[in-house]
Amino acid sequence: MAKLELEKKYLEQVRFELVKEFGYSSIMQAPRLQKIIINMTAGNEVSNSKAIEEVMVELSQITGQKPYQTKAKKSLASWKLREGMPMGGKVTLRRDRMWSFLTKLINVALPRVRDFNGTSLKSFDGRGNYAIGIKEEIIFPEISFDKIRKLKGMDIILVTSANSDKEAFALLKKLGIPFAKANN
């Protein structure tokens, strides 16, 4: 199968830049994107099975992969949620689907966010992983605004092999993630 543009850029350019920047002794030490995890819940509509089904359908449309259903770990009375009840969906993307989703996220979805100034620099977890919170799923072209009842958000986690946030930031910046300008 042909390599996707972003994956090709990583293999032919970004890896070498990272080796040079961080002084690795081998190309295999350069951080790489391992997987993308997308999590979406029905919010305060979790007691509505139709809302859960909508989450599953939208996630599969956005990612091109069947999501698995997430269940509540704790009861939450204000949402009428009991432990073990379905509350959303989750997808883990790897290889080609991961690269095509990242390309779509960078080139199509994020530019459609109103008043977008870049993704937060504070969303690194200290171990080289990065999280992006999306408030509305309609930024993805597969979702038709007319067919949704209620806007739902999602969490997108980019899992890298980087040992530090600095390495992960360099990797994601070179791949094209639009980071917000630091306020000095």
N, C-alpha and C positions, 0 to 999 in steps of 0.2 A: 504494500500500500504506500502511496506517495506521502512524503512528510508534509505536514501542514506548515504554512509560512512561519508561524511563531516558533514552532518546534525547530524548524530549520535555522531560524535566527539564533535560538539558544545554542544549538549544536555547533554552528559555524562561527559565531561571533561572541555571544555573551559569556560562554564558558571560559574562553581564552582571556577575555577582559577581566573576569573575576579572578582567574589564576594570577594574572599580572598584578591586579589591585591588592590582593590579600597575600601574595607571595607563597602560594601553595606549591608543593614539590611535584604534584601530579595533577593532571586534568580531572582525575576521578575525585579529587578533594573538593572541586568546585560545587557550591550548593546547587541543588536542582529542585524543581517543583515535583513533588511526589504524588499529590492528589488534591482534589478540590471537593469539599464537603458542603452541600447545600441543604439547609434545614428550613422548613416552612411550617408554621402552625396555623390553625384556624382561629387563633386569638381567643377572645371571649365567647366565640361560637362553638367551642369544642363539644358541647352537649348536642349539637346539631350534626347528625351523621351526613347530611347533604354537604355541609361546609367541609367536613373531612374529605369527602369524595372530590370536591372541587380542588382542594389542596393537592391531592394525588394526581388529578388530571393536569392541573397547571404545571406541577413540577415535571411530569413526564413530557409535556409539550416543550418546556423551556430547555430541559437537559437531553431529551432524546433517549432517556433511560427510565425504566420502571422504578419508582421510589418504593421504599419500604415504610410501613406505618410505624410512627413513634407512639409510645404509650406513656401516660403520666407516671412519674415516679412517686409523686406525693399527691394527696387530696388537696383541693383548693375550693373552699366553700363559695367564694365570691364568683367563681366561674362555673359552679355546679359540676366540678370535676372530681372524680374519684380515682384513687390509685388504680392503675392498670387500664384506664379508659384510653381509647385512641385520641390523639390530639393533633396530629399532623403527619408530615412525611419527611423523609431524609434520603438523599442520594449521594453516593460517593463516586466521583468521576476519576478515571485514570486513563493514561495513554492518549489515544486520538480524541476521545470525547472530552477529556480534560483540556487539551490544547484548543480544540474548536470552541468549547465553552468560554475559555479565557479570551480568545480572539473576539468572540461575540460580545463579551462583557466590556472589553476595552474599547472596541471600535463602534459598537452599536448601542448597547444598553446604557453605560455611564454617560455618554454625551446627551442622552435623552432626559436625564435628570434635570429638573428645573433648578436654576440658580446653583449649578454644580461648580464647586471651587476646588475639587480634588478630594481624594479619600484621606481620612484622618491618619496622622503620623503616630497617634497614640494607640492604635489597634494591634500592635505587636504583643505577643504573649510572653516575651522574655526567652523563648526557646526557638525563635526563628519562624513562627507561624503568624499569619496575618488574617484578621477578620474584617469583613466588609458587611455592614448592615444596610439593607435596602428597605425603604419604607413602602414602596409600591411595586408590585410585580408587573405593572403595565409598561415598564421601561423596556421589557423584552418584546420583540416584534411578534412572537408567536401568540401572545395574549391579546385577545380582542377586547377592547374597552367595553363594547356593547354587551358582551356575554358574561361579565363578572357582576356578582351581586354586591360584594363588599371588597374593598382593597385589603390586601394582606401583604405583610412584609416578609423578608427572608434574611437569613444569615448565610454568608458565603465565607468559608474558611479555606485559605490557601495554605496547605501544609508543605513545608520545604524541608530539605535536608540540612539547612543552615544551622550552625552551632550558636549563632547570636542574632540579635535583631539587626545589627549593623550589616551583617552578611546578607540576611534576608531582604533588607531594604535595598541593598545594591542589586541583588538579583531581580527583584520585582520592578525596580525603577528601570533597569535595562530592558526588561521584557515589555515595558510600556504602561505599567499601572500609573494612572495620573494622581500623584500625591499632592496634597494641599501644600501651599507655601508655609514654611515655618514662621510663626510670629515672633520676631525678635524685639 
